[in-house]
Amino acid sequence: MSRKYTIGVDFGTLSGRAVLVDVSTGEEIATSVKEYTHGVMSDYLPDKVTKLGHDWALQHPKDWLEVFEETIPKVLKESGVSPDDVIGVGVDFTACTILPSDSMGVPLCLKDEYKSNPHAWPKLWKHHAAQDEANKINLIAKERGEKFVNRYGGKQSSEWEVAKVWQVLNEAPEIYEAMDRWIEAADWVTWQLTGVEKRQICTAGYKGIWHKQEGYPSKEFFKALDPRLENYVEEKLSKDLYPLGSKAGEITKEAALMTGLKQGTAVCVGNVDAHVSIPAVGITEPGKMLMIVGTSTCDILLGTEEKIVPGMCGVVEDGAMPGYFAYESGQSCVGDHFDWFVKNCVPSSYMEEACKRGINIHKLLREKASALEVGESGLVALDWWNGNRSVLVDVDLTGLIIGLTLQSKPEEIYRTLIEATAYGKRIIIEIFRESGVPINELYACGGIASKDDFMMQIYADVTNMEIRIGASSQTPALGAAMFAAVAAGKERGGYDSIFEAAKVMGKVKEKSFRPIPENVEMYNRLYEQYKILHDYFGRGHNDVMKKLKKIKEEASIYKDQMVKEEV
């Protein structure tokens, strides 16, 4: 028999990538990456006229289809693999990235009558403009004693489904009325491959307040939020949800023309980029936390029972691996953190040095930062440049660096920002342990984890835990390919369970990062200072960050009004 392959397509924040994987070994045969044509739209719609509000982040659905059109044919061509030998396709997506469409799956933003309305466009995970709605959801849910509250760490996020749809209803009721589907991008792109709408339990559970035993919250709850939302679940969602690894359908004739795949190829239901990564590093049991480190960081951890953990993003039965409760937590700003710094705060002399040496500016800063002793900078930072996801669940928090002097150097600040994200991770780990959810081993994957030894060593020292690194540089795409092998099934050359697939296809690198005792001791002292700042600014003792953010918004609105009057 010829070798069999699956393709995993990972849709990230700025790009999508396809990975062709040998099902019998887990070897990645070919990879192709497509940068989104429109990227993240945070200032204007594609018309370059319609201005977006504060904390908006939108995407273009055609960008996602371009990923299919360009990356899948490229991996087939590069590898020389015949479409006849590709037995399955799987996708994963950032979440909650969600869009309104009609009953046929046509996004409202692609219709002439709605294309100039921002609410007709897909809202990316880091769209935070629904914070007012999130605050009201939390207040009303607690007043009503809703059981779901504690399963999400005590708060619903502005990043999630209900806050976002309520914002649409409040600000553009015509869009709410026009949409037949409020659908996660993971489910929508799968729909484009199969011609069949089949939603999965992962996004529904973590982002849509769905529970395996209880379903969605009651109509009475949604009515309490807004009478117009009473029938939201029945009218805009779907109660037909499918377990991960289920077959969503098969490649249609149209999708075959778009991708170069064979019509009839199995397609599994969608997944979330973080959750799909668990089996890709070989995790099939509790007590092992996986950090997916990228522009933000998402943590996934398996458990045997449902525990309440303050500030977690959610706990969902079968949410990552069947038979286990999967816990999610995360940090909203990691890679974005470092990118902001190099774009805005690095002097030209450093850029020139990096250019002369032919290296990336991040590599230069890491070189210089690695020469520093722990604590030598005299700096501590809070990693809230994009708000706090866990454990405070508050997007209105902002960043802070303390200890700056006229002698502070770029590499010192850069290292401090890295350390801040490590401290944030330690807070999360400690909260889980205090809540009765053990974390005995630490894993990491993603572009930063696979390339940045310096950062991973800091994480090991701060957490005082050994860190194992996923062998793939495209872990989510590998995970999606593994679930595709399950959807195809053993008869077609795949697997009958994700546990079987993980034994063969999931891998970590031989090299790991172990804590350095003297660094651990010094980081313990620095972490204590981080905790003081974390609680002081994050738990209501001092709301200066929120007050400053409010003043900023008011000043910006005033400025826009003045410009309009001048025009």
Residue pairs with C-beta under 8 A, 6 or more apart in sequence:
1 493
2 85
3 22
3 23
3 24
3 85
4 22
4 23
4 24
4 85
4 86
4 87
4 488
4 492
4 493
4 494
5 20
5 21
5 22
5 23
5 29
5 81
5 85
5 86
5 87
6 20
6 21
6 23
6 86
6 87
6 88
6 89
6 90
6 481
6 482
6 484
6 485
6 488
6 494
7 18
7 19
7 20
7 21
7 72
7 75
7 86
7 88
7 89
7 90
7 261
7 481
7 484
8 18
8 19
8 21
8 89
8 90
8 91
8 92
8 474
8 476
8 477
8 478
8 479
8 480
8 481
8 482
8 484
9 16
9 17
9 18
9 19
9 67
9 68
9 71
9 72
9 89
9 90
9 91
9 92
9 189
9 477
9 480
10 16
10 17
10 18
10 19
10 91
10 92
10 273
10 474
10 476
10 477
10 480
11 64
11 67
11 91
11 92
11 93
11 94
11 97
11 185
11 186
11 189
11 273
12 94
12 273
12 294
12 295
13 40
13 94
13 124
13 125
13 126
13 294
13 295
14 35
14 36
14 39
14 40
14 295
15 33
15 34
15 35
15 36
15 67
16 33
16 34
16 36
16 63
16 64
16 67
16 71
17 31
17 32
17 33
17 34
17 67
17 71
17 474
17 477
18 31
18 32
18 67
18 71
18 72
18 74
18 75
18 477
19 28
19 30
19 31
19 75
19 472
19 474
19 477
19 478
19 481
20 28
20 29
20 30
20 31
20 75
20 76
20 79
20 81
20 86
20 481
21 27
21 28
21 29
21 478
21 481
21 482
21 505
22 28
22 29
23 87
23 485
23 493
23 494
23 495
23 505
24 504
25 504
25 505
26 478
26 482
26 504
26 505
26 506
26 507
28 472
28 474
28 478
29 75
29 79
29 81
30 74
30 75
30 76
30 78
30 79
30 81
31 75
31 474
31 477
32 70
32 71
32 72
32 74
32 75
32 78
33 71
34 66
34 67
34 70
34 71
36 59
36 60
36 63
36 64
36 66
36 67
37 60
37 62
37 63
37 66
38 46
38 59
38 60
38 62
38 63
40 57
40 58
40 59
40 124
40 126
41 52
41 56
41 57
41 58
41 59
41 60
41 121
42 52
42 56
42 57
42 58
43 51
43 52
44 50
44 51
44 52
45 52
45 58
45 115
45 116
45 118
45 121
46 60
47 115
47 116
49 116
50 116
50 118
51 560
52 58
52 118
53 118
53 129
54 129
54 553
54 556
55 127
55 128
55 129
55 131
55 395
56 118
56 127
56 129
57 123
57 124
57 125
57 126
57 127
57 128
58 118
58 121
58 122
58 123
58 124
58 127
59 97
59 121
59 122
59 124
59 185
60 109
60 121
60 122
61 99
61 107
61 109
61 110
61 122
61 185
61 188
62 110
64 185
64 188
64 189
65 189
65 192
65 258
68 189
68 192
68 193
68 255
68 258
68 259
69 258
69 259
72 89
72 259
72 260
72 261
73 259
73 260
75 81
76 83
76 86
76 260
76 261
83 260
83 261
83 262
83 265
84 262
86 261
86 262
86 265
87 265
87 266
87 484
87 485
87 488
87 492
87 493
87 494
88 265
88 266
88 267
88 268
88 481
88 484
88 485
88 487
88 488
88 492
88 494
89 193
89 251
89 259
89 261
89 265
89 266
89 267
89 268
89 484
90 267
90 268
90 270
90 271
90 276
90 480
90 481
90 482
90 483
90 484
90 487
91 186
91 189
91 190
91 193
91 270
91 271
91 480
92 186
92 270
92 271
92 272
92 273
92 275
92 276
92 476
92 477
92 479
92 480
93 184
93 185
93 186
93 189
93 270
93 271
93 272
93 273
94 124
94 125
94 185
94 272
94 273
95 125
95 184
95 185
95 186
95 202
95 203
95 206
95 207
95 272
95 273
96 123
96 125
96 159
96 160
96 161
96 164
96 184
96 203
96 207
96 208
97 122
97 123
97 124
97 125
97 184
97 185
97 186
98 122
98 123
98 161
98 164
98 165
98 182
98 183
98 184
98 185
98 207
99 107
99 108
99 109
99 121
99 122
99 123
99 182
99 183
99 185
99 188
100 107
100 108
100 119
100 120
100 168
100 175
100 176
100 178
100 179
100 181
100 182
100 183
101 107
101 108
101 179
101 180
101 181
101 183
101 188
102 108
102 111
102 178
102 179
102 180
102 181
103 180
103 181
105 181
105 183
105 188
105 191
105 192
105 197
107 120
107 121
107 122
107 188
108 114
108 117
108 120
108 175
108 178
108 179
109 115
109 117
109 120
109 121
109 122
111 120
114 120
114 175
114 178
117 172
117 174
117 175
118 172
119 167
119 168
119 171
119 172
119 175
120 172
120 175
122 185
123 164
125 159
125 296
126 159
126 296
126 332
126 386
127 158
127 159
127 164
128 158
128 159
128 387
128 395
129 158
129 167
130 158
130 163
130 164
130 166
130 167
131 158
131 163
131 395
131 396
132 167
133 158
133 162
133 163
133 164
133 166
133 167
133 170
134 155
134 156
134 157
134 158
134 160
134 163
136 166
136 225
137 156
137 162
137 163
137 166
137 225
138 149
138 154
138 155
138 156
140 221
140 224
140 225
141 148
141 149
141 156
141 221
142 149
144 221
144 224
146 217
146 221
147 214
148 209
148 211
148 214
148 217
149 155
150 308
151 211
151 306
151 308
151 314
151 315
152 209
152 312
152 313
152 314
153 309
153 310
153 311
153 312
153 313
153 314
153 329
153 390
153 391
153 393
154 310
154 311
154 393
155 311
155 393
155 394
156 162
156 163
156 209
157 163
157 313
157 389
157 393
157 395
158 164
158 395
159 207
159 389
159 395
160 207
160 208
160 209
161 182
161 184
161 203
161 207
161 208
161 209
162 208
162 209
162 225
165 176
165 182
165 229
165 232
165 236
166 225
166 226
166 229
168 175
168 176
169 176
169 226
169 228
169 229
170 226
173 228
176 228
179 236
180 236
181 197
181 236
181 237
182 232
182 236
182 237
183 191
183 197
183 199
184 199
184 203
184 204
184 207
184 208
184 270
186 200
186 202
186 203
186 270
186 271
186 272
187 197
187 198
187 199
187 200
187 203
187 269
187 270
189 270
190 198
190 248
190 267
190 268
190 269
190 270
191 197
191 198
192 255
193 248
193 249
193 251
193 252
193 255
193 259
193 267
194 248
194 249
194 250
194 251
194 252
194 255
194 267
195 249
195 252
195 254
195 255
196 248
196 249
197 238
198 240
198 242
198 246
198 248
198 249
198 269
199 237
199 238
199 240
199 241
199 242
199 269
199 270
200 241
200 242
200 243
200 244
200 246
200 269
200 270
200 271
201 210
201 212
201 241
201 242
201 243
201 244
201 316
201 318
201 319
202 244
202 270
202 271
202 272
202 275
202 316
202 319
202 320
203 270
203 272
204 210
204 237
204 241
205 211
205 212
205 314
205 316
205 317
205 319
206 272
206 275
206 313
206 314
206 316
206 319
206 328
207 314
208 216
208 237
209 216
209 217
210 216
210 241
211 316
211 317
212 316
212 317
212 318
213 317
215 239
216 233
216 237
216 239
219 230
219 231
219 233
219 234
222 229
222 230
222 231
222 232
222 233
223 229
223 230
233 239
242 248
242 269
243 269
243 318
243 322
244 268
244 269
244 271
244 275
244 276
244 318
244 320
244 321
244 322
244 483
244 498
245 268
245 269
245 322
245 483
245 486
245 487
245 497
245 498
246 268
246 269
246 487
247 266
247 267
247 268
247 269
247 487
247 488
247 489
248 267
248 268
248 269
248 270
248 487
249 267
250 263
250 264
250 265
250 266
250 267
251 259
251 261
251 262
251 263
251 264
251 265
251 267
252 263
253 263
255 261
255 263
256 262
256 263
256 265
266 484
266 487
266 488
266 489
266 492
266 494
267 484
267 487
268 480
268 483
268 484
268 486
268 487
269 487
271 479
271 480
271 483
273 292
273 298
273 476
274 290
274 292
274 298
274 299
274 300
274 328
274 330
274 476
275 300
275 319
275 320
275 326
275 328
276 320
276 476
276 479
276 480
276 483
277 290
277 292
277 300
277 445
277 470
277 475
277 476
277 478
277 479
278 290
278 300
278 302
278 320
278 321
278 326
278 479
279 321
279 479
279 482
279 483
279 498
279 499
279 501
279 502
279 505
279 506
280 445
280 470
280 472
280 475
280 476
280 478
280 479
280 482
280 502
280 505
280 506
281 290
281 443
281 445
281 468
281 470
281 471
281 475
281 506
281 507
281 508
282 502
282 503
282 506
282 507
282 508
283 290
283 302
283 321
283 443
283 502
283 506
284 321
284 499
284 502
284 503
284 506
285 302
286 301
286 302
286 303
286 304
286 324
286 438
287 301
287 302
287 438
287 439
287 440
287 441
288 301
288 302
288 439
288 440
288 441
288 442
288 443
289 299
289 300
289 301
289 429
289 432
289 439
289 441
289 442
289 443
290 299
290 300
290 301
290 443
290 444
290 445
291 297
291 298
291 299
291 425
291 442
291 443
291 444
291 445
291 446
291 449
291 459
292 298
292 299
292 300
292 444
292 445
292 446
292 475
292 476
293 334
293 335
293 444
293 445
293 446
293 447
293 448
293 449
294 334
294 335
294 446
294 447
294 448
295 334
295 335
295 336
295 339
296 330
296 331
296 332
296 333
296 334
296 335
296 336
296 386
296 389
297 330
297 331
297 334
297 421
297 425
297 446
298 313
298 328
298 329
298 330
299 327
299 328
299 329
299 330
299 390
299 425
299 428
300 320
300 326
300 327
300 328
301 326
301 327
301 328
301 329
301 432
301 437
301 439
302 320
302 321
302 324
302 325
302 326
302 327
303 315
303 324
303 325
303 326
303 327
303 437
304 324
304 325
305 325
306 315
306 317
306 325
307 315
307 327
307 435
307 436
307 437
308 435
309 315
309 327
309 329
309 431
309 432
309 435
309 437
310 391
310 431
310 435
311 329
311 390
311 391
311 392
311 393
311 428
311 431
312 327
312 328
312 329
312 390
312 391
312 431
312 432
313 328
313 329
313 330
313 389
313 390
314 327
314 328
315 325
315 326
315 327
315 328
316 325
316 326
316 328
317 324
317 325
318 324
318 326
319 325
319 326
319 328
320 326
321 498
321 499
322 497
322 498
327 432
327 437
329 389
329 390
329 391
329 428
329 432
330 389
330 390
331 383
331 388
331 389
331 390
331 421
331 424
331 425
331 428
332 384
332 386
332 387
332 388
332 389
332 395
333 383
333 384
333 385
333 386
333 387
333 399
333 421
334 383
334 421
334 448
335 447
335 448
336 385
336 386
337 383
337 385
337 386
337 417
337 420
337 421
338 362
338 414
338 417
338 418
340 385
341 413
341 414
341 417
342 361
342 362
342 365
345 410
345 413
346 361
346 365
346 410
347 410
350 361
350 364
350 365
350 410
351 361
353 364
354 360
354 361
354 363
354 364
357 364
365 410
365 411
365 414
366 414
366 452
366 454
366 455
368 409
368 410
368 411
368 414
369 411
369 412
369 414
369 415
369 418
369 454
370 454
371 411
372 411
372 412
372 415
374 461
374 518
374 519
374 522
374 523
374 526
375 522
375 525
375 526
376 412
377 403
377 408
377 409
377 412
377 413
377 415
377 416
378 403
378 405
378 408
379 401
379 402
379 403
379 404
379 408
379 412
379 413
379 416
380 401
380 402
380 403
380 416
380 419
380 420
380 526
380 529
380 530
380 533
381 399
381 400
381 401
381 402
381 413
381 416
381 417
381 419
381 420
382 397
382 399
382 400
382 401
382 420
382 530
382 533
382 534
382 537
382 538
383 399
383 417
383 420
383 421
383 423
383 424
384 397
384 398
384 399
384 400
384 538
384 545
385 398
385 399
386 395
387 394
387 395
387 396
387 397
387 398
388 394
388 395
388 397
388 424
388 538
390 428
390 431
391 427
391 428
391 431
392 534
392 538
392 539
394 538
396 545
396 546
396 549
397 537
397 538
397 545
397 546
398 545
398 548
398 549
400 533
400 537
400 545
401 413
401 416
401 417
402 533
404 413
415 458
418 454
418 455
418 458
419 458
419 462
419 523
419 526
420 530
422 455
422 458
422 459
422 461
422 462
422 463
422 523
423 462
423 526
423 527
423 530
423 531
423 534
425 459
425 462
425 463
426 462
426 463
426 527
427 531
427 534
429 439
429 442
429 463
429 465
432 438
432 439
433 439
441 465
441 466
441 468
442 459
442 460
442 463
442 465
442 466
442 467
442 468
443 467
443 468
443 469
443 470
443 508
444 456
444 459
444 467
444 468
444 469
444 470
445 469
445 470
445 472
445 475
446 470
446 475
447 473
448 455
449 455
449 456
449 469
449 470
450 469
450 470
450 472
450 473
451 473
453 513
456 467
456 469
456 513
457 513
457 516
459 467
459 513
460 466
460 467
460 513
460 514
460 515
460 516
461 515
461 516
461 519
461 520
461 523
462 523
462 527
463 515
464 515
464 520
465 515
466 512
466 513
466 514
466 515
467 512
467 513
468 508
468 509
468 512
469 508
469 509
469 511
469 512
469 513
470 507
470 508
470 509
471 507
471 508
471 509
472 478
472 507
478 505
478 506
481 505
482 498
482 501
482 502
482 505
482 506
483 498
483 501
484 494
485 494
485 495
485 501
485 505
486 494
486 495
486 496
486 497
486 498
486 501
487 494
488 494
489 495
489 496
490 496
494 501
495 501
495 504
535 541
536 542
537 544
537 545
